[in-house]
Amino acid sequence: MKDYYSLLGIESNATKADIKKSYRLLATKFHPDKNNAPNSAEKFIAITEAYDVLSNKKSRARYDLMRWQELKRKRESGDDYNIVVPPIESTRTRRNKAQKKRSTKYHQAKNETEKLFQLVIESFHIVSRYILHILGITLLGVILNSAIGQLLVVFEKNLFQGLIISVLISAIIYGIVWICKNVFIEFKKDLEAFSVFYKISQKNAATFAVSIFALILLLYLILLKVSF
């Protein structure tokens, strides 16, 4: 089926840095601002799928194992056929395919108002993926605030319990930073795919998505304030 190493133009012993570098070059090459070819979107999906598999240690190991098993079967049987590796469709690949399908409505729109509406709808699709992340950060923030408020009191009563609370606070802070980091990375990929499939600049894609994100976040904060 697909040789992910060939898609990214790298060797099977490539480092994580090599994989990332190659992906960035290819993603830039097939960006709509620089490539108007009809198959640029399909190529983008393919290289993104390859990157998602090879950039992850576990999925790469699984892919390499299947690749090795296929090579072994080929040598043992003596048959002359190409390597066939079962597809490993990641969440990112499924998102890209769904986004590409939605983009057809945008390209078929007859006027600018319809196109604008489709861009807003797509922005909502993107932002909706991070609602659980926002809820998670909020919950961790509430727990963190409570833990910090009790820290001094607990330390005065029991040193050991105070140390446990301190470790808990550190773990919560790490969790918040980890979630924010992953949201940033995934959101950046979403914007890149948005610009590719809708054939708009990344600046415009970011403007639409960030505006919707800010609007939802504002409404969420207002709702929290009213609730408490």
Phi, psi and omega in degrees: 000270183240133174260101185297326179295318179293323179300323180268355178068039182231166177275164182291343179260017182297145179279169179299324179293321178296318180297315181295317181297314181296318180298316181298319179296316181290321179297322177292320181299320184262014176289142183300335178292338184238352183217114181258012181297143182300329184264012182296323180294317179296320179295321180297317178300317183295314182289329177291319177299316179297318180294317181299322180286312187281338181278346178261127186302315183289313182292328177292318179297319178296316180296315180298323179295313179296322179295317179294318179298322179293320177296320180296315179298323180295316180294319182290323183276336180076007179284151179254092178216163182283159178294128178243114181246125178305135183296140176249092184274112181278171177299321179298318179297317179297321178297315181298319180295318179293321180293321178298319180296318180292329184294340180297326178296323179294314182289338179269355181298141186270341179217172184294329180296316178296320179296317178299318179299316180294325177293321178293317179300315180296323178297320177295321178301315182294311184295326182300337180292343186249009179297316179296326177295317179296317178297320179296317179296320179298314180298315179296324178296320178296314179297319180298315180299318180294318181295318179295322180295331182263353188302308183297319180297317180293320179298322179294327181276316185208118182298318183296315179295325177297320178294321178298316178297322179296318177296319179299317179298316179298319180294321180294317179298317178298318180298317179296316179297319181296316179296314181298319180297314181292323177298317180298314181296312182291322180295322178297319177294322179297318180294322179297314179294321178304311182292327181290307186286330180264358178054049174236164180290156178297331178296315179292321178299317180294321180299313180295308185294316181293323178298314178295319179300314180296321179296312180295319179297320178297314178298322179295317179295320178297318179297319177297317181296320179292321182292324183260000000 
